[in-house]
Amino acid sequence: MFIDPALIDEVTIYSLLAVLAILVVSLLASRLLLSPSSSKVDHATFVWFTFDALIHFIFEGSFVYHSTFGRTVNTGTDMFALLWQEYTKADERWGFADPTVVSIELMTVFVDGFLCLLILRQLIKNDPSRHFWIVVISVIEIVGGWMTFAPEWLTGSAYLNTHIWLWHYIYLWFFNGLWVVIPLALIVHSYNAIILGLSANQSAPIKVNAKTSNSGTSKKQKKQNPAQRELPFDRFHPSLYHSRRLNFAANNTQPVIQPITHNPAYNLCCQTNFVALEGTASAFIDWLMD
């Protein structure tokens, strides 16, 4: 028989219905929270990351709870423990708190989950920086999937039960494959969006200030008063470092730095401190060169 009816019990039905309910909530959240002017791709992305966040926090969060501090899924008796006991029929490692699986799930809940919330917030605000974080979380999820199954494949898949169609193709391939195919599609889309934005920025024309273009004079034609010219060392002079003021000439765009105080005692004190600082720096450099 294609599927043994004995395999489908109340826990199986409730588990699949719970996943379906999370998908429905994700669709409703997209309708309510996103702007109607948002593109179909943004709506689909919002649905995915809402679904992703709820799965991480509710389902995988419950797994982390049942797999830490001496607890295991196999010894649990509550609703979420029964749900994960259903999945352990396909992958037994989830029942006895395999360290590799628990480590990956800890990162999934506390890193991926909150990154999903960040991306959802950026989608609502139409923040283009979301594309960077979409690439980040998508790479994390693909690597997480690889690290979940690669060790098992390398050791002969001792804990994977693939002889039952439901466990093999639905529990293992379908549910885990979602976190490979969709992140790959999101990486491609966000990569194209980032490249398009960078290309547009590079090809954008340089804006010229109207006042500068209409003045009829160039920078070379503008003569600067030698008394107002700032020497390179002046900006670091101790008497100007802590107290200085910008004074713009009428036809000069370069700032002219003038000391606020002309007190000789103050200037002498600053110069003394500067000499001491310079000596300390020279001694430090000599020490490094030895």
QUISULGI-V261689 format. One record per backbone hydrogen bond with DSSP energy under -1.0 kcal/mol. NH is the residue of the N-H (numbers start at 0). CO is the residue of the C=O. E is the energy in kcal/mol with one decimal. If there is no record, write none. Layout:
# QUISULGI-V261689
nh = (NH/NH)
co = (CO/CO)
e = (E/E)
This chain:
# QUISULGI-V261689
nh = (6/12/13/14/15/16/17/18/19/20/21/22/23/24/25/26/27/28/29/30/31/32/33/37/42/43/44/45/46/47/48/49/50/51/52/53/54/55/56/57/59/61/62/63/64/65/70/73/75/81/82/83/84/85/86/87/89/90/91/93/94/97/101/102/103/104/105/106/107/108/109/110/111/112/114/115/116/117/118/119/120/121/122/123/124/126/129/130/132/133/134/135/136/137/138/139/140/141/142/143/144/145/146/147/148/149/152/153/155/156/160/167/168/169/170/171/172/173/174/176/177/179/180/181/183/184/185/186/187/188/189/190/191/192/193/194/195/196/197/198/199/200/201/202/212/213/221/227/235/236/239/240/244/246/255/257/266/267/268/269/270/271/272/273/274/275/276/277/278/279/280/281/282/283/284/285/286/287/288/289)
co = (3/8/9/10/11/12/13/14/15/16/17/18/19/20/21/22/23/24/25/26/27/28/29/34/38/39/40/41/42/43/44/45/46/47/48/49/50/51/52/53/54/57/58/59/60/61/67/94/72/77/78/79/80/81/82/83/86/86/158/90/91/92/97/98/99/100/101/102/103/104/105/106/106/107/110/111/112/113/114/115/116/117/118/119/120/121/126/127/128/129/130/131/132/133/134/135/136/137/138/139/140/141/142/143/144/145/148/149/152/151/89/163/164/165/165/166/167/168/169/172/173/176/176/177/179/180/181/182/183/184/185/186/187/188/189/190/191/192/193/194/195/196/197/198/208/209/217/224/232/233/236/236/257/255/246/244/262/263/264/265/266/267/268/269/270/271/272/273/274/275/276/277/278/279/280/281/282/283/284/285)
e = (-2.2/-2.1/-2.8/-2.2/-2.1/-2.4/-2.0/-1.7/-2.0/-2.5/-2.0/-1.8/-2.1/-2.4/-2.0/-2.0/-2.3/-2.4/-1.8/-1.7/-2.2/-2.6/-1.3/-2.0/-2.1/-2.6/-2.6/-2.5/-2.5/-2.2/-2.4/-2.1/-2.5/-3.1/-2.3/-2.3/-2.3/-2.5/-2.8/-2.6/-2.5/-1.4/-1.7/-2.3/-2.0/-2.2/-1.4/-2.1/-1.3/-2.1/-1.8/-2.3/-2.1/-1.3/-1.2/-2.0/-1.9/-1.7/-2.4/-1.3/-1.7/-1.8/-2.7/-2.4/-2.0/-2.4/-2.2/-1.6/-2.2/-2.6/-2.3/-2.1/-1.6/-1.5/-2.0/-2.2/-1.4/-2.0/-2.4/-2.4/-2.1/-2.1/-2.4/-2.0/-1.8/-3.1/-1.7/-1.6/-1.1/-2.6/-1.8/-2.0/-2.7/-2.0/-2.2/-2.1/-2.3/-2.1/-2.6/-2.6/-2.1/-2.1/-2.7/-1.2/-1.6/-3.1/-2.5/-2.4/-1.4/-3.5/-2.6/-2.7/-2.4/-1.2/-1.8/-1.7/-2.1/-1.8/-2.1/-1.9/-1.6/-1.8/-2.7/-1.5/-1.8/-2.1/-2.4/-2.4/-2.0/-2.2/-2.8/-2.5/-2.2/-2.0/-2.5/-2.6/-2.4/-2.1/-2.4/-2.6/-2.3/-1.9/-2.1/-2.0/-2.4/-2.1/-1.1/-1.5/-1.2/-1.3/-2.0/-1.5/-1.1/-1.9/-1.2/-1.5/-2.4/-2.7/-2.1/-2.4/-2.6/-2.3/-2.2/-2.4/-2.4/-2.2/-2.5/-2.6/-2.3/-2.1/-2.4/-2.2/-2.3/-2.1/-2.2/-2.5/-2.1/-1.9/-1.9/-1.1)
